[in-house]
Amino acid sequence: MNKLDPHRTALLLVDLMTRIVEQPTAPHSGPAVVARSLALADAVRKAGGLVVSVRAERPGVAEQPPGSELVEGVSGDLEIVKHTWGAFHNTGLEEALRKRGIDTLIITGIATNFGVEQTARFADEFGFTVIVPEDAATALDAHAHEFAFDYIFPRIATVCTTAEVMAALD
């Protein structure tokens, strides 16, 4: 992986909400994904990059389900609230990133084949360089995670590990 320019890089933390992190996931546990995502957030911030937290809200619902808050410790320099699987649709995310000169996105979160994949697909279509650390995402089952990392992400993103991203930020 090439060295990252932190001033042109954003980390997107997708759906690290209590009710989602507490779900049974595979191949990585929700808490393990949160820990790696938080380590990446610290590294991105220290290097001068942007951290974006993304959470979902159900549209047309006055009160969101219990556990809809971001897990403790997860916060973004920018918070995006989405109403679909991906973080770009009608959220202002693309415009906010462009305004800040961001051209590279590191995407982590739960679930690999829902919010993470949909966000990565749109990021690629919008011309961003996309990086997805395999150990900082997980799915509701291992097969779905492996399919995304074996067949989808290699075509639209750099697939790597958390450690590789951290080394590219140094």
C-alpha positions in Angstrom: 0.0 0.0 0.0 1.2 3.5 -0.9 1.8 6.2 1.6 -1.4 8.1 2.4 -1.7 11.9 2.4 -3.6 12.4 5.7 -4.9 15.8 4.6 -6.7 14.2 1.7 -7.8 11.1 3.6 -11.0 10.4 5.6 -11.9 7.4 7.7 -15.6 6.5 7.5 -16.8 4.5 10.6 -20.0 2.9 9.3 -22.9 1.8 11.6 -20.9 1.3 14.7 -24.1 1.6 16.7 -24.8 -0.3 19.9 -27.6 -2.5 18.4 -25.5 -3.4 15.4 -22.2 -4.0 17.2 -24.0 -6.3 19.7 -25.3 -8.6 16.8 -23.6 -11.9 16.3 -21.1 -11.3 13.5 -18.4 -13.2 11.6 -15.6 -13.5 10.9 -14.7 -10.7 13.4 -16.7 -9.8 16.5 -18.4 -6.4 16.7 -16.2 -5.2 19.6 -13.0 -6.3 17.6 -14.1 -4.2 14.7 -14.8 -1.2 17.0 -11.4 -1.5 18.6 -9.6 -1.6 15.2 -11.8 1.3 13.9 -11.0 3.4 17.0 -7.2 2.6 16.6 -7.5 3.8 13.0 -9.5 6.9 14.0 -6.7 7.8 16.5 -4.0 7.3 13.8 -6.0 9.3 11.2 -6.6 12.2 13.5 -2.9 12.3 14.7 -1.8 12.3 11.1 -4.2 15.2 10.3 -6.9 13.4 8.6 -10.7 13.5 8.9 -12.9 11.0 10.8 -16.5 10.6 9.8 -19.0 8.7 11.9 -21.9 7.3 10.0 -25.1 6.1 11.7 -28.5 5.0 10.4 -31.9 6.3 11.3 -35.1 4.7 10.2 -37.0 7.2 8.1 -40.4 8.3 9.2 -40.0 7.0 12.7 -40.3 9.4 15.6 -38.3 7.3 18.0 -35.4 5.2 16.8 -35.0 1.6 18.2 -33.0 1.2 21.4 -29.3 1.0 20.8 -29.3 3.4 17.8 -26.6 5.5 19.3 -22.9 5.2 18.3 -21.0 2.9 20.7 -19.0 4.5 23.4 -15.8 6.1 22.1 -17.0 6.3 18.5 -17.2 9.9 17.3 -16.5 11.8 14.1 -15.2 15.2 13.3 -18.2 15.0 11.0 -21.3 12.9 11.7 -23.5 11.6 8.9 -27.0 10.3 9.4 -28.2 8.0 6.7 -31.6 6.5 5.8 -30.4 3.9 3.3 -27.6 1.3 3.3 -24.9 3.6 2.0 -23.5 6.8 3.5 -23.8 8.9 0.4 -27.5 9.0 -0.6 -29.1 12.3 0.3 -26.6 12.9 3.2 -24.3 15.6 1.9 -21.3 13.4 2.5 -19.8 13.8 -1.0 -20.1 17.5 -0.9 -18.6 17.7 2.6 -15.6 15.6 1.6 -15.0 17.5 -1.6 -15.1 20.8 0.3 -12.3 19.5 2.5 -10.2 18.3 -0.4 -10.6 14.6 0.5 -10.0 12.1 -2.3 -9.2 8.9 -0.3 -11.6 7.0 1.9 -10.8 4.3 4.4 -14.0 2.5 5.2 -14.7 0.3 8.3 -17.8 -1.0 10.0 -20.7 -3.4 10.2 -22.0 -5.0 8.1 -19.5 -5.7 5.4 -22.1 -6.6 2.7 -24.6 -3.8 3.6 -23.4 -0.4 4.8 -19.7 -0.9 4.2 -20.1 -2.3 0.7 -22.7 0.1 -0.4 -20.7 3.1 0.8 -17.6 1.7 -1.0 -19.4 1.2 -4.2 -20.7 4.8 -4.3 -17.3 6.1 -3.2 -15.7 4.4 -6.2 -18.4 5.6 -8.6 -17.8 9.2 -7.3 -14.1 8.8 -8.0 -12.7 8.5 -4.5 -9.7 6.2 -3.9 -11.2 3.5 -1.6 -9.4 1.4 1.1 -11.1 -1.3 3.1 -9.2 -3.0 5.9 -10.5 -6.6 6.1 -10.0 -6.9 9.8 -12.0 -3.6 10.6 -15.2 -4.8 9.0 -17.5 -7.8 9.6 -20.8 -9.2 8.5 -23.7 -11.1 9.9 -22.1 -14.3 8.6 -18.6 -15.2 7.4 -19.7 -16.1 3.9 -21.1 -12.7 3.1 -17.9 -11.0 4.4 -15.7 -13.3 2.4 -17.7 -12.8 -0.8 -17.4 -9.0 -0.5 -13.6 -9.2 0.1 -13.0 -11.9 -2.5 -15.2 -10.6 -5.3 -16.4 -7.1 -4.8 -13.8 -5.0 -3.0 -10.7 -6.1 -5.1 -12.5 -4.5 -8.1 -13.2 -1.1 -6.5 -10.8 -0.8 -3.5 -7.5 -1.6 -2.0 -8.0 -4.5 0.4 -5.6 -4.5 3.3 -5.3 -4.8 7.1 -5.6 -2.2 9.8 -1.8 -2.4 10.4 -1.1 -1.7 6.7 -3.3 1.4 6.8 -1.6 2.6 10.0 1.8 2.1 8.4 0.7 4.1 5.3 -0.3 7.0 7.5 3.2 7.2 9.2 
